């Protein structure tokens, strides 16, 4: 019999094997200072494109004031216990009602964390006779929720409505046999590519197939739509989304999440979401803070306007200079380059140390081998000066990638890994 840990000693995983070279710099980096467009990294000021603070609320003085007052009034523990037992308050209900109204749903329910809540919601919505059909590029929290499902599930090609339709045909035949139903899951905005889910086309398929639609709109909430209510509002199909999910960790710059749907669906979920039934309530400081942030989202459209001014300047600037940013339809701004993981490390070190630009790096296994994805997240706090500095920096690193400079610089790293 093997020691359980043998596999861990042998194989650290596709990312873990780079830990000695990457940890503390490329992964688990330490950004310091107030959350803003410019922060400190290893003692140097950098333009920060790696913070999901879309509307610039994280360090807004009004938000800081309300957070501090709530902490002083309630502390960080209140209320104690799970919502069903002792952790329920009028302010939790007030926030739920305001969120439901904002996203045009009958009811909403708070979740302690987005990832945890997504996994648990999928688990609660389906039984073993039901079938899940979901986008192959869905976020890890969706994939982990689907893994809990004891029934059949199908993936459709990313944002491919024809593929979805074929899988719905398969799912329909199976559901007729099992006596179950069908749940389709898409993202409102895919956080890596920045593409909006094809919600309008998916909803249109309801005239042909009997299914319910669950949308993860973490990156759409607060950034898309006339009022900021998300991708469904942007595409004019909010009514066709049966269960709507969004997190506070992006536009609201906080912790927590919510689901919204018809009241009867929410009533069912709040009695069957294991992650909420058996976990401590979302603490009052976060609830009060979310109420303030939601108020600002609703009453200060200039925040979203500034976000999109910066987004458009960055994305158009990158395209004008010949960079491949894919087909993003959101604030998420991916830049696709070609190169190995060691080249990516050399490139990012140059970008941070010599050009003062900090953005996220994504490599295999998240994306195919031989590709480098630099992901930039514009916010309302960025300036056109930040954009122009970044564009100049990207010109410089592209030249060094193409002429082989990073390949030569990374040769020593590759040799060390091969030993």
N, C-alpha and C positions, 0 to 999 in steps of 0.2 A: 504493500500500500504506500502511496506517495504522501509526502508532507504537503498539506494544503498550500503552503507558501512556495513550493518548488517552482511553480509557474511564474510567480512574482520575481523570484531571484533570476530566472532565466530570461524573461521577457518583460521589459518595463512598459511596453506598448509603443505605438507609433509616435506619440508625443513625448512620453516619459523617457525614451532613450536619449533625448536631447537635453535632459534636465541639467546636467553638469555644465553645458555650454549656455543654456537658455535661461535658467531660473534666476529671477531677480532683475533680469533685463528685458528679455523678449516675452517671457511669461512671468506672472506674479511681479510685475513692475510696481514701483512705489512712486505714485504721483503725490506731490505734497503742495500744501497751500490751499487757499480758498478755491472752491470749485468755480472754474471760470474758463475763459478762452485761452488764458495763459497761466500755466502752473509751473511748478519746479519738478524736474526729473534729474536725480543724482546731482543736485546743487545748481543745475542750469535752468534758466527759463526756456520753456518750449511753448509753441502754439499747440494747443491741445485739441485734437480731433477724435478723441476716444472716450468722451463722456456723453452718456445718453440724456443729457439735460437739454432737450430740444428747445423749450421755451425760456430757458435761463432762469428758472425759478429756484434752483438749489441754493443760490446765495443772494436771492432778492431780499432787500431789507424788510419788506412787509412779511415775507415768509419766515425769515429768521426771527422776527419779533413774535409772531404767533406761535412758532415752534417753542421758543424760549418760555413764553407765558404758559403754554400748555404743559411743558415739562415742570415748571414751578408749581402749577396748580395740581397736577395729577401724578407727577413722578413718572417713572418709566415702567411701573408694574401694573398700574390700574388699567382696566379691571382684571382681577385674577380669575382664572378658570376659563373653561370653554364657554362659548356663547349659550349653549343649551342648558348649562348648569348655573353659572354665576357671572358670566362675562358679557352680558347683554346690556346695552344702554340706549337711551333716547338718541344720543348723538350717532351711534352706529346706524340706527334706523333713519335718521335725518340724512346722513351721507348716502345711504342706499337709495332713498327716495329721490334725491337730487341727481344721482348718477343715472338712475333709470329714466328720469325725465330728460336728461341731457342727451341720452342715446336713443330716445324715442321707444322705450320698452315699458311694459307694465310694471315690472319689478326688477330689483337687483339684489345681489347678496355679496357681502364683503368676503374676501379671501386673504389669508395671512401673507401668502407669497404667491407670485405668479406661477412659478414652475410647479410648486406643490399643488396649487389650485387647479391648474390645467390637468395634471395627471389624475387628480381625484375626480374632476368633473367628467372626464371621459369614462372613468371606471363606473361612475354612478349612472351615466346615461344609457349604457348598453348592458344587455344580458347575453348569455352564451348563445342564444339563438339569433342574435342580431349580427349585422355585417357592417364593418367600418370600411369606408373608401376615403383615402387621404392622399394629399400631394406628397410625392416622393421626397421633395425638398423641405418638408415640414420641420419645424424647430424640434430640438431634442426633447422638450417637455411633452410635445404631442406624441412623438415616437415612444417615449417611455409610458405614456398613458395607454397607447394602443397595445403595448406589450402586456399590459395587465388583462387585456380582453381575452376571454377564454373561447371566443367564437372566431369566425373567419374574418380576415381583413385583406383588402387589396390596395395597392398603391397605383396611382395614375401618374403619368409623366408630368413633370413640372409645368403647371399652368397650361396644360394641353387638354382642351375641352373635348376633343375627339377621343383621347385616351380615357378621360373621365367617363364619357358616354359608354364606351366599350365595357369599362369596369362596372358601370351601373347596370348594364345588361346582365353581366355575370352575377352581380350581387342580387339583382331582382329574381333571377332564376333560383338562386340559393335560398333567398328569403321566402320564396313561395314554398320551398321544400321544408325549411325549418320552422316557418310560421313567425319569423322575427321581422324586424324592421331594418332600415338602412340609415346610417349616420355618415354624412360627408363632412370632412374637415379640411379647411383651408386657412391660410393666413391672410389677413387683410393686407399686410405688407410683409414680404419676406425679408427678414433682417439682414441677410448676407448680401443678396443681389439688389435689394431695394425695389424689386418689382411688386406692384400691387397684385393680389390674387384676382383672378378673373371672376369676381363675384357676380357681376351682371349676367354673364353667360351661364354661370353655375345655377343661379336662381331661375333663369329661363328654362333650365332642364327640368324644373319641378312640374312643368306642364306635361312632361313625358314620363317622368319617373316619380315614384313615391319615396321621398327621402326627407330627412331633416338636415339642416345646415348649421354647423358649429364653426364660428370664425374667431381666430386668435388675432386680435387687432392691436397688439402691443405697440407697434411702431406707427400705426395709423391714428390712434386715439390722440387727439390734441394737435395733430399736424395736418390732417386731411379733412376735406369737407368744408362747407361754407362756415359752419359754426365750430369746426374742430371735432365733430362727433365721429370722425373716422372714415375708413375706406368705404363702408356701406353708404354713408351719406354722400361721399365723393362720387360714387357710381350710381346713386339714386335707387339703391336696393336695400336700404336698411330694414324695411319691413320683411324682406325675404330671408333675413338672417334669423334663424330660430333661437340660437343661443349665442350671445355676443360676449366676448371676453376681452378685457384690457387690463393692463398692469399700471400701477402707480410709479414704476421704476423708470419710466421714460419721460413723457411730457410733464408729469407731476413731480418728478424728482424726489421720490420718496420710496416707501416700502409698503407693499400690499397690492391687491388687485381686486377685480370684481367680475361677476358674471351678471348678465341681464337677459331677460326673456319674458314670456307671458307669466302672469302671477302663479298660475297652477304649476308651471314647470319649476319656477324658483322655489315654491313651497315644497315640492318634491325634493329638490336638490338640497335644500338646507337641512332636511331630515335624513339625508343619505350620503352627504359628502363626508367621508371618513376623516379626511385631512382637517376638517373644521370641527366635526363632532368631538374628536378626541385630541384637540390641540387648544392651547390658550387663545383667547380672544385677541384680535388686533388691538394693540394698546391704545389708550385714549390720546396720547400725544400724537400718534400717527393719524388717528381719525380726525382730530381737530385740524391738524396740518393739512390733511387732504381736503377738508371742507374749504379752507382758505385758498388752496391751490385751484380747486375747481371753480370757485368764485372768480378768481383772476383769469382763468381760461375763458370763462363765459363773458367777462366784462372788459377784457383788455385785448381786443383783436390785434393791437399793434405788436404784441409779442409774436403771434403766428406770422404776421406780415414781415417782421424783421427776420424771422427764421427763414422764410422763403426768399427774401432778398439775398441773404447770404448763400442759401442753397443754390439759387439760380446763378449767382456770380461764380461760385465754385465750379458747378457742373458745366456751365457754358465755357468757362475758362479752360477747364481740362479738355473739353471736346475741341475747342479752337486750337489747342496745342497738340492735337492728334492723339490724346490718350483714349484708351478704351474703357468706358465706364458702363458698358453693357446696356441694358434697357431699363435702368432704374426709372421709376415713376413716383419717387418719394424723396425724402431728405437723405436717406441712406445713400452714400456715394462710394461705390466700389471702383477701384482702379485695378485693371487686370494687366499683369506683366508675365513674362516667361522667365523661368529660372529655377534652380534647385533650392532646397532648403538652406544649405550653407550660403548660397548667393543671397538669399532673402535675408539671412542674418547680417551679412556684410552691408547690404543695402540699407536696412533699417538702422543699423548702428551709424552709418554715414548720415542718414536723414536726421537722426536725433542729435548726434554730437556736433556735426559741422553745419547743419542748416536750422537747428532748433525747431524741428517739426516732429510732433509725437502723434502717430496714428496706429491703429491696430494692424497687425500682420496676420494673415491667414494662409496656411499652407496645407499640404497633404497631412492627414486624411480627410480634412474638412472639404477641401477642393481637390481636383485631380492632380496627380504627380506632374511636375514640370511647370506648374502655375504658381504665381505669387499674387495674392490679393491684398491690396492695401485698402482698408475700409475707413472712410472719413465720415464723421457725424457732425454736420453743421448745427449750430445752436443760435439762439437769438443774441447771445453775448459776443459772438464773433464780429469782426470788423472787416471791411474791405482790405485794409492793410494786412490782416491775417491771411486773407485769400490770396493776395498778390505775392506775399512772401512764400506761401506754400506752392503756388504755381511755379515760381522760379526754382524752388528746391526740387520739385518733381522733374523739371527739365534737366537739372544737373544729375539726378540719380538715374534717370533713364539713359542718359549718354554713357554713364559709367557701367551700367548693366549691359548695354549693347556692345560696347567696345571691349568687354571682357575683364574690366578692372575688378569687379566683384568676384568673378570666377577665380582669378589669380589670388585674391585676398582670402578666399574661402578654401583654397587648396590645403592649407595647413590644418584647418578644422576637419575636413573630410579625411585626411590622412590619419589624424588622431582617432577618429571614430572607427576607422577600419582596423586599427590595431587590436 
